[in-house]
Amino acid sequence: MAFLKIGWSWASNIVGAGASLGIVASLLVAMLGQARYLCVMGRARLVPSWLAKVHPSTGTPLNATIFLGKQIVCHQIFLKIFTYE
């Protein structure tokens, strides 16, 4: 509203785009952090051990990242979260 009052309608679009990118970035960082937690839990045998597999050259938790990505996609497809009717 402040930008519209002084005639800078273009600035509100830039702030909105920046906020959207910030939300997406924070969600991706949270997902990658959770994959590392799953990897450690897999090493401790608290969850299935196949989640502890890491990529040989990059050292990232490959199976845990793929598993979490698929779970997030399935939740978004099949569950109606944040629907405003």
C-alpha positions in Angstrom: 0.0 0.0 0.0 2.8 2.4 0.8 4.2 2.1 -2.7 0.8 2.7 -4.3 0.3 5.9 -2.3 3.5 7.5 -3.7 2.9 6.2 -7.2 5.4 3.3 -7.3 3.2 0.5 -8.3 6.1 -1.3 -10.0 8.0 -1.5 -6.7 5.2 -3.5 -5.0 5.6 -6.1 -7.8 9.3 -6.4 -7.1 8.8 -6.8 -3.4 6.1 -9.5 -4.0 8.4 -11.4 -6.4 11.2 -11.2 -3.9 9.0 -12.5 -1.1 7.8 -15.4 -3.2 11.4 -16.4 -4.1 12.4 -16.1 -0.4 9.6 -18.5 0.6 10.5 -21.0 -2.1 14.2 -20.8 -1.1 13.5 -21.4 2.6 11.3 -24.4 1.8 14.0 -25.9 -0.4 16.6 -25.4 2.4 14.3 -27.0 4.9 13.8 -30.0 2.7 17.5 -30.5 2.1 18.1 -30.2 5.9 15.5 -32.8 6.6 17.1 -35.2 4.1 20.3 -35.0 6.1 18.5 -35.7 9.3 16.9 -38.8 7.6 20.3 -39.9 6.5 21.7 -39.7 10.0 18.7 -41.5 11.4 19.2 -44.2 8.7 22.8 -44.7 9.8 21.5 -45.2 13.4 18.9 -47.7 12.1 16.0 -45.6 13.4 14.5 -45.5 9.9 15.2 -47.9 7.0 18.9 -48.1 6.3 18.5 -47.4 2.6 17.8 -43.8 3.5 21.5 -43.5 4.6 22.9 -44.0 1.2 25.0 -41.0 0.1 26.2 -40.1 -3.5 29.8 -41.3 -3.9 31.1 -38.1 -5.6 29.0 -35.3 -4.0 28.4 -36.8 -0.5 24.8 -35.8 -0.5 22.0 -38.1 0.9 20.6 -39.3 -2.4 17.9 -41.7 -1.3 16.6 -39.4 1.5 16.4 -36.4 -0.8 14.5 -38.4 -3.5 12.2 -39.9 -0.9 11.4 -36.6 0.7 10.8 -35.0 -2.7 8.4 -37.7 -3.7 6.6 -37.4 -0.4 6.1 -33.7 -0.7 4.8 -34.0 -4.2 2.3 -36.7 -3.2 1.1 -34.6 -0.3 0.6 -31.6 -2.5 -1.2 -33.6 -5.2 -3.5 -35.7 -3.0 -4.2 -33.5 0.0 -6.1 -30.2 -0.2 -4.0 -27.9 1.9 -4.7 -24.2 2.1 -7.7 -24.2 -0.2 -9.8 -21.1 0.2 -13.3 -21.5 -1.1 
